């Protein structure tokens, strides 16, 4: 059992971070805190992808003249890193759209608290 | 020549036109509107041509930027994807044709350029989801369409922005879950290309990690398509958004996610393990059946027509889920046919609500009265046709997709499903006849004639009418559509 935690400790921390983000998105009553939760959630996913690329003792995936050509194992996998560049861009765009929607909501209701807005809306 | 590049054309056309919008708006005020609906019409033509071509000569595979798959991104045009491309182009063309006055009214005359640019990006995302053969690329297009969708649904009132923000939170969770699933698949198989992943999973079967991936992907897509317990975002968004945005997103957005479910569930993931070990199809079937009844009952309880139609969307997605979950040829035919039928029906019904709003009539059912059938005869007739199709009376299109689903359930011997489908038709009848009764059976009070304000613009009644009449065409043409196009799509069960 100890071996399991040692081998997968990084993944476990990553999924803990994921649940923190999910908790913020679903249960926080303030909309900006929901956006913060969303950012944590997306960061956890990015870390998860990077973790899958990690190799014990692997080096950067740029051709190293001291290594023989047939040793692909010596490099870490660059594909998840490339994918996560796209995911980071998507995340930034999502936060941007979310905040711009919130500016309109704040302008109309004068608050970003879910309870206050619901009171305001039901009036 | 064109055939070779067909898979990339709809996506590139939409993206390119979206970029052209600022320039077009400088040249003429009506130009963004004209370009966007003509572009959609062109995509519909591409889809129709591709459907014809691929169902006789087999799918077209396209290596984007000449990077050979499985390393590069692959786009695929096969009968199923061309069918969806056609549906996206055709439905959005008439919704956009209809939209000119309502966009100016709901979002402000100065925002039309941004509105049409977002709408085209939304459609680019949809056609990308349909056209891609790469799992991560599908995520990117899912987010493109979602981000443009939040903008399109959130313009107009502050209430629309609020519900659009709530949708953004839920939608991001859905897309991120899908991304986690893809990450697990990538870690396990080392590939993102759908055909490649299929081959590898076929050899290796499901491990615990890939099982987790299946769960994440299905839950993520379930949120995106508003499958029964994951649908809470849908009614608010559809009710508060401007009428045109709802008419654009409601018929297509959830259907595209259903397409991703069909494609990944039947073709990418190993079918045997999914059906026997995980019993995924039974779960989706059960959720769909519950969704059908629950959505219909909730629709009866609503007074706002838009909200009623939104709940009925939840029910209709249930039908598609049932077709998916049956996992038989009849179920598959029913699901695919219901996608196009429901897209046309819902677009038509939401355009009717847009017409009502345009004439200053409320969207409350209690506020409707018989004088409407004199003031807006075409709109009322279109509503009646689409409503009859939703209920599922022949010869309208809605009857035939339900018929195939009934045949599929009968073939499986699941009598509960037969009962669910028949009862839900009755429930549909209850909530639509409530409206039809007020429109057609009530007494026309015959108020003063001179009070009639601005007439409905011709394009508005025209596009609503075209969608309503195409329901008749889809109904009469269903044998042709099924035998010529849907049968070649069938995956091996």
Contacts between the chains, C-beta under 8 A, distances in Angstrom:
chain1	res1	chain2	res2	distance
A	18	B	180	8.0
A	22	B	173	7.1
A	25	B	169	5.5
A	25	B	172	7.7
A	25	B	173	6.4
A	26	B	173	8.0
A	31	B	165	6.6
A	34	B	169	5.6
A	38	B	169	6.6
A	38	B	172	5.7
A	41	B	172	7.6
A	41	B	173	7.5
A	41	B	176	6.2
A	42	B	172	7.7
A	42	B	176	6.6
A	45	B	176	5.7
A	45	B	179	5.8
A	45	B	180	6.0
A	45	B	183	7.2
A	48	B	180	6.8
A	48	B	183	5.9
A	49	B	183	5.1
A	49	B	186	7.9
A	52	B	183	6.3
A	52	B	186	6.8
A	52	B	187	4.1
A	79	B	186	7.5
A	79	B	192	8.0
A	80	B	183	7.5
A	80	B	186	7.0
A	83	B	136	5.6
A	83	B	186	7.9
A	86	B	136	7.7
A	86	B	140	6.0
A	87	B	179	6.8
A	90	B	140	7.0
A	90	B	143	4.7
A	90	B	147	7.9
A	93	B	143	7.7
A	93	B	147	5.6
A	94	B	143	7.3
A	94	B	147	6.5
A	94	B	168	7.0
A	94	B	172	5.8
A	97	B	147	5.6
A	97	B	150	5.2
A	97	B	151	6.4
A	97	B	168	6.6
A	98	B	165	6.3
A	98	B	168	5.4
A	98	B	169	7.8
A	101	B	150	6.8
A	101	B	154	5.2
A	101	B	161	4.8
A	101	B	162	7.9
A	101	B	164	5.7
A	101	B	165	4.4
A	101	B	168	6.8
A	102	B	165	6.3
A	104	B	154	7.4
A	104	B	158	5.8
A	104	B	161	4.2
A	105	B	158	6.1
A	105	B	161	5.3
A	105	B	162	5.1
A	105	B	165	6.4
A	107	B	158	7.1
A	108	B	158	3.1
A	108	B	159	8.0
A	108	B	161	7.6
A	108	B	162	8.0
A	109	B	158	6.9
A	109	B	162	7.7
A	117	B	162	6.8
A	121	B	159	7.0
A	121	B	162	7.6
